[in-house]
Amino acid sequence: MIEFNVNDMTCGHCASTITRAVKEVDAAGTCEIDLGAKRVRIVSERPSEEFRAAIEGAGYTPMPL
């Protein structure tokens, strides 16, 4: 499991954008968003750096937990 804090994720649109970015890296992986905690949890075999880069590419700042 991979987890990031994304402090600049503030709304449902942000959560949708991040989910799409994660799914572009691994369509078979799972992505859970906790908007209140500003946390993204990903279950995938892909390296965390790929997801970090995808979330950054979507305009957000992921911080590993």
Summary of the structure (lengths in Angstrom):
residues: 65
radius of gyration: 10.1
end to end distance: 10.9
largest distance: 27.5
contacts: 190
relative contact order: 0.32
helix: 37%
strand: 28%
